[in-house]
Amino acid sequence: QNSLEEHCDTFAIEGIIENQFLRVQGYNTPIAASDVSMAVSALVERDSGNSCINNALDALSDVKLLDEGIRLAKHHLVQLHSAASLLIERGGIVRLSHFRYAYITGEMAGISGALGLGRLAAFLMDLHRANGKWSGNKALPLILLLENPSKLSYTLISAHNYSTDSVVAPSKFHTQLALTAESLPTCQMELDGFDGCIVRVEGVTSNGNNRTGNIGQRFVEQLHYIMDAA
């Protein structure tokens, strides 16, 4: 916490420390509830299938698994910050009239799966709200596109709504996003949250043929068209 507060002062970031309950492991070692949550999420993201779910559940009572999850979560955070830095430094976030969007490229290693993509989107939104660049009339939803994660034939799209003063701003964005997903074939919601969601767009048709064209870009264009017509 001391190290975090020191870096917050350097970058003029406030309100990042919050009160929460603790869990005590062997040798009276306290572990914050948020650390347990991050560790379990990291174990879930690590592999596909039931084994990762079982490991994540076992970590709640197994100190070794929990420690492994914490190390993995810290590694994910380093990758997340690196990906965010690359996007910002290279001007990779494009602003349209109704929202912003960006592509997550292969150079941003480690960002994979719905949870990791959603976490990156939330981090970017919070960062730019904190420095005032995405506040007021500059506050727009953010779309992140991750094509072919883990070399699979689909695109994950993370969409986060903007909010101010911890209150989600009134917006039709979520409804328009759902309409866009319904208008495209083989498109479905992976996660549907309060201030953001994950959309999965399949790259393969029902008969097994690969879809032609950039399906992520097609989604962005369709969403912009729907929001423009609203």
Disulfide bonds with the S-S distance in Angstrom:
none
